[in-house]
Amino acid sequence: MTERAASADFLTAFATGWPEREPHLMVLSLTTQKGVQDFAMTREQALLIAKTIKRTAAQLAPAPAGGPVPGVKRA
């Protein structure tokens, strides 16, 4: 397995869209303090990602009273 960073950047914005000449692709743009990353995916990939995010989000504990704390280490 690939080694991963011990911490994650907080998402500050996101957007979705599709290229005019490639309507079969969705582009997901994720913005953090370090910049913007764009990801292109097929409809099937987008639906799988949405399903996975929804399932995972339902299992999250409520945020602490002060909200998310930047720089907190991931498990």
C-alpha positions in Angstrom: 0.0 0.0 0.0 1.2 3.5 -0.7 2.3 5.5 2.3 0.0 8.5 2.9 0.5 11.8 4.7 -0.4 11.8 8.4 -2.6 14.8 8.0 -5.0 16.1 5.4 -5.7 19.6 4.0 -9.2 21.0 4.8 -11.4 21.6 1.8 -12.2 25.3 1.4 -14.3 25.1 -1.8 -15.5 22.7 -4.5 -17.2 22.9 -7.8 -18.4 20.5 -10.4 -18.9 20.8 -14.2 -18.1 19.2 -17.5 -16.1 20.1 -20.5 -18.2 21.5 -23.4 -16.7 19.1 -25.9 -16.7 16.1 -23.6 -20.2 16.0 -21.9 -19.6 12.4 -20.8 -17.0 13.5 -18.2 -17.5 15.3 -15.0 -14.8 17.6 -13.5 -14.6 17.9 -9.8 -12.5 20.9 -8.6 -11.3 20.8 -5.0 -9.8 23.8 -3.4 -7.6 23.9 -0.3 -5.2 26.5 1.1 -2.5 25.0 -1.2 -4.5 25.5 -4.4 -6.9 23.8 -6.7 -6.9 20.2 -7.9 -9.1 19.1 -10.8 -10.3 15.5 -11.3 -12.1 14.2 -14.4 -14.3 11.2 -14.1 -16.9 9.2 -15.9 -20.6 9.2 -14.9 -20.1 5.7 -13.2 -17.1 6.9 -11.2 -19.0 10.1 -10.1 -22.0 8.0 -8.9 -19.7 5.6 -7.0 -17.8 8.5 -5.4 -21.1 10.2 -4.4 -22.5 6.9 -2.9 -19.3 6.3 -0.9 -19.1 9.9 0.4 -22.8 9.7 1.4 -22.3 6.4 3.3 -19.1 7.7 5.0 -20.6 11.0 5.9 -23.5 9.3 7.6 -21.0 7.5 9.9 -19.1 10.6 10.9 -19.4 11.8 14.5 -20.6 15.4 15.0 -18.0 18.1 14.8 -16.6 19.3 18.1 -18.2 22.5 19.5 -15.5 24.7 18.0 -15.8 23.0 14.6 -13.0 21.4 12.6 -9.5 22.2 13.7 -6.9 22.7 10.9 -3.8 20.6 11.3 -5.5 17.8 13.2 -3.9 14.5 12.4 -5.9 11.8 10.6 -6.3 8.3 12.0 
